[in-house]
Amino acid sequence: MRETLVRLVRQDGSACDVPVSSYSLKRCEIPHELPVGEAISVEFTDLALLLGNVVSTAAGRSEVRFVDGFQH
C-alpha cells in the first residue's frame, strides 16, 4: 500500500513530514495522488492531540505540502 507523506508547515515556518494516516482531517479529504511539492490548505481536527509532540499546533487551518510517497 502506498502511503503519502505530507509536510506540515506551521505559522512560524517550522515543518515536519508525517504520513497521511497519522492524523484526521475535518471536512476535507486529501486526494490520493497530488503532485509532489503542491500545497493545499486543510482544516485539522485536534492536531496537537493526534500527533502528540510531533506537531504542537492547536486545531485550525494549516498548510499541507505533499512530499514523495513510499511503499508501505
Backbone bond lengths (Angstrom), bond angles and torsions (degrees), N, CA, C in turn:
res aa  C-N    CA-C-N  psi(-1)  N-CA   C-N-CA  omega(-1)  CA-C   N-CA-C  phi
1 M - - - 1.454 - - 1.523 109.27 -
2 R 1.303 115.56 131.27 1.470 119.90 -179.84 1.523 109.55 -82.73
3 E 1.313 115.99 125.78 1.467 122.30 178.74 1.520 108.07 -106.65
4 T 1.317 117.22 130.95 1.451 121.17 179.49 1.518 110.10 -95.44
5 L 1.325 115.54 131.97 1.458 120.19 174.99 1.521 108.80 -92.12
6 V 1.313 116.03 143.27 1.460 119.43 174.27 1.510 109.18 -122.61
7 R 1.321 116.00 148.76 1.460 121.60 176.65 1.516 107.93 -100.98
8 L 1.311 115.41 117.84 1.456 120.51 178.08 1.520 108.00 -89.83
9 V 1.322 116.27 117.59 1.458 121.28 -178.96 1.524 108.37 -106.88
10 R 1.319 115.91 117.19 1.452 120.42 -178.40 1.523 111.40 -87.92
11 Q 1.323 116.70 168.65 1.458 120.93 -176.73 1.524 111.94 -61.74
12 D 1.329 117.64 -29.17 1.466 119.87 -179.64 1.525 112.02 -80.94
13 G 1.330 116.92 1.38 1.457 120.98 176.77 1.511 114.54 93.30
14 S 1.333 117.96 -12.44 1.462 120.16 178.14 1.527 109.50 -74.40
15 A 1.319 115.84 156.53 1.455 119.76 -176.02 1.520 110.86 -149.15
16 C 1.327 115.36 159.80 1.461 120.26 171.75 1.519 107.96 -149.56
17 D 1.326 116.27 154.69 1.461 121.81 -179.75 1.522 109.40 -103.58
18 V 1.322 116.25 129.43 1.459 120.98 179.96 1.526 109.21 -137.50
19 P 1.344 117.63 154.67 1.454 120.04 175.63 1.530 110.56 -68.59
20 V 1.333 116.08 150.29 1.458 121.00 178.39 1.528 110.79 -55.65
21 S 1.321 116.98 -35.68 1.456 120.38 -174.89 1.525 113.10 -73.19
22 S 1.335 118.20 -4.75 1.458 120.74 -176.72 1.515 113.52 -80.01
23 Y 1.308 117.40 -10.76 1.457 118.63 -177.20 1.520 110.44 -148.08
24 S 1.297 116.16 164.14 1.463 122.05 178.04 1.524 109.89 -106.96
25 L 1.309 115.11 151.92 1.455 120.30 178.03 1.525 109.07 -115.36
26 K 1.303 115.91 145.66 1.460 121.23 178.17 1.519 109.82 -105.30
27 R 1.329 116.59 124.06 1.462 122.73 178.77 1.530 112.30 55.16
28 C 1.291 116.16 36.79 1.467 118.87 179.48 1.515 109.25 -157.77
29 E 1.309 117.14 136.47 1.455 121.45 175.83 1.519 108.56 -117.62
30 I 1.320 116.11 129.68 1.464 120.27 176.60 1.524 108.25 -82.83
31 P 1.321 117.66 126.27 1.463 119.92 177.37 1.526 110.44 -63.69
32 H 1.333 115.93 146.09 1.466 119.99 -177.68 1.524 111.55 -66.66
33 E 1.301 116.41 -34.28 1.452 119.70 -179.35 1.518 109.53 -120.54
34 L 1.312 116.54 119.38 1.454 121.90 178.31 1.518 106.45 -142.47
35 P 1.335 118.05 137.31 1.461 119.74 -177.28 1.524 111.73 -55.59
36 V 1.317 116.05 139.52 1.460 121.06 178.42 1.521 109.51 -59.16
37 G 1.309 116.49 133.72 1.451 120.53 179.12 1.516 114.22 92.09
38 E 1.331 116.58 -13.16 1.462 119.22 178.71 1.527 109.37 -76.84
39 A 1.315 116.14 137.36 1.460 120.53 -176.90 1.522 110.72 -109.68
40 I 1.315 115.97 141.19 1.457 120.72 173.33 1.521 107.59 -131.10
41 S 1.322 115.64 159.66 1.449 120.23 179.25 1.528 107.87 -105.88
42 V 1.305 117.64 131.31 1.455 121.57 -179.32 1.514 109.56 -131.63
43 E 1.319 115.82 162.02 1.445 120.44 177.49 1.519 108.06 -110.69
44 F 1.325 116.08 119.46 1.450 120.61 -178.11 1.518 110.65 -88.19
45 T 1.309 115.85 156.26 1.456 120.62 174.42 1.523 107.80 -76.04
46 D 1.314 117.93 -98.64 1.465 120.10 177.35 1.516 107.65 -116.66
47 L 1.319 115.35 86.65 1.458 121.23 -173.17 1.521 111.70 -62.67
48 A 1.335 116.02 -39.87 1.456 119.50 -178.01 1.527 110.35 -63.39
49 L 1.319 116.61 -42.14 1.458 120.77 -179.57 1.526 111.17 -68.12
50 L 1.339 116.38 -42.29 1.456 120.68 -174.30 1.517 112.46 -72.19
51 L 1.338 117.10 -32.80 1.450 119.69 -174.86 1.523 113.48 -108.60
52 G 1.342 116.79 -2.11 1.450 119.35 178.49 1.518 111.45 59.43
53 N 1.324 116.53 -129.61 1.456 121.23 -175.72 1.525 113.81 -80.23
54 V 1.329 116.70 -9.03 1.458 118.72 -177.96 1.525 110.35 -63.76
55 V 1.331 116.23 -44.77 1.456 121.31 178.09 1.520 107.55 -132.98
56 S 1.319 116.93 121.45 1.453 120.59 -175.42 1.525 112.62 -96.03
57 T 1.326 116.10 9.76 1.455 120.47 -179.64 1.525 110.23 -70.41
58 A 1.322 116.18 141.23 1.464 120.15 174.74 1.519 109.14 -76.15
59 A 1.324 116.35 172.83 1.461 120.28 178.56 1.516 109.91 -59.80
60 G 1.314 116.21 145.99 1.464 120.45 179.66 1.511 110.53 152.11
61 R 1.312 116.60 -165.81 1.453 120.02 -177.67 1.518 110.98 -85.14
62 S 1.315 115.42 141.52 1.450 120.67 179.91 1.516 108.62 -150.76
63 E 1.315 116.16 152.91 1.458 120.31 177.86 1.515 109.35 -83.21
64 V 1.315 115.93 137.98 1.454 121.35 175.19 1.518 107.68 -119.04
65 R 1.327 116.89 119.98 1.461 120.52 179.46 1.526 108.50 -112.68
66 F 1.332 115.38 122.69 1.453 119.53 -177.53 1.527 111.37 -75.32
67 V 1.331 115.30 135.81 1.451 120.82 173.29 1.523 107.78 -117.13
68 D 1.306 116.40 -176.23 1.457 120.89 -175.06 1.520 112.09 -57.46
69 G 1.324 116.67 134.88 1.457 120.50 175.33 1.517 109.92 -80.17
70 F 1.331 116.76 171.46 1.459 120.00 177.78 1.515 109.74 -144.16
71 Q 1.308 116.17 157.38 1.463 121.13 179.32 1.517 109.34 -77.99
72 H 1.331 115.84 132.78 1.465 120.56 -173.29 1.523 108.96 -117.06
